[in-house]
Amino acid sequence: QPFRPNRPSLQQPQQSPYQKPRIPPKDQTQAKQKFDTPLDWSYPLDPKPEPKIIGSSEARTPVAANSVRAECRENMVHVEAKHDLLGIGQLIQLEDLTLGDCPMSGFDNINQVLIFESPLQSCGSQLRMTTNSLIYIFTLFYKPKPLANTPLIRTNDAMILIEWHYPRKHNVSSLALIPTWTPFSAAKYAEELLYFSMRLMTADWQYERAGNMYVLGDMVNIEASVMQYFHVPLRIFVDSCVATLEPNINANPRYAFIENHGCLIDAKMTGSHSQFMPRSADYKLYFQLEAFRFQSQKGSDPINPQKTKIPVQAASDYPATLDMIFITCHLKATTIAFPIDFEYKACSFINTWREAGGNDGVCG
């Protein structure tokens, strides 16, 4: 019997649990897919716009800029215009503003002001006459140019008419011409009336005081003024003041509390708070006088100004009286171009001599 070696039996490989089962091949023939029901589909609707809130569209009411100031001078005009001409916070270009056909005369860097000065017959002025006045009319033109190298302009053209009124009638006289004297051109005189006034003022200096009754120790606020009219600008001074019991400056008793061409000596003599107030305008001058009475009003010794001041708390110790005190002052005025000096001053004693306009050196 022939020898046959033993052969190992072949084992069938076991199927892995992760191995996909074999799928018998299907028929590879393509077929059109059919749906049981028709599809219901259409394009989506456009989104609805959100509601818009519309704000107010009322036009803003323009407000006057109040940016131009004009001054009449004897033979020329002076105009100042703010760099922010339209009052909107936007500075104009300097060359865009002219007085007629004349450019500006100068620029104030501190106050940001354009300055124009011109004779009355220049810069395209027009003259119009009425019965009592000569009226010179100038036009301030604002013509903005494009900004930098752009075609943009953010403001509109503007035209401002300015009128200067001068009186036609003057009372003018001159001295006789004598060849050996000063030439006539240096000796011309013009005479006009100056109107001065004095009035009692309220504590805030805003209004005229209704009554003239004061308690001892009160401050009497007094305003001295001169009317400007068509004069060159004037500055007023109180040269002297006298208090009396009747409207007579030479009556006795009398108390001169302003003397020496404008020195208010009451504070130095009596220790009061009487003083000139700092000037707010050249044609007005305010001063305070502490209320007092004369000793003779009580029927005692003759007046002694150093004893006339009564403390406020002691005012009730004295009986009420209807006696009046009259204050008479000598007022004078100069042009503002005239310097303040020893004869034209308003000095008060406040620990030392002080001048109302700040020129303390003239009070010595």
Secondary structure as UniProt FT lines:
FT   TURN            17..18
FT   STRAND          68..72
FT   STRAND          76..82
FT   TURN            85..86
FT   HELIX           94..96
FT   STRAND          97..99
FT   TURN            100..101
FT   STRAND          106..108
FT   TURN            109..112
FT   STRAND          113..119
FT   TURN            120..121
FT   TURN            123..124
FT   STRAND          126..129
FT   STRAND          133..142
FT   TURN            148..149
FT   STRAND          158..167
FT   STRAND          171..174
FT   TURN            179..180
FT   HELIX           184..186
FT   STRAND          188..191
FT   STRAND          196..201
FT   TURN            203..204
FT   TURN            216..217
FT   STRAND          219..226
FT   TURN            229..230
FT   STRAND          234..244
FT   TURN            249..250
FT   STRAND          254..259
FT   TURN            260..262
FT   STRAND          263..264
FT   HELIX           266..270
FT   STRAND          275..276
FT   TURN            282..283
FT   STRAND          284..290
FT   HELIX           295..298
FT   HELIX           305..307
FT   HELIX           312..317
FT   STRAND          326..335
FT   TURN            336..337
FT   TURN            342..343
FT   STRAND          347..349
FT   STRAND          353..355
FT   TURN            356..357
FT   HELIX           360..363
//
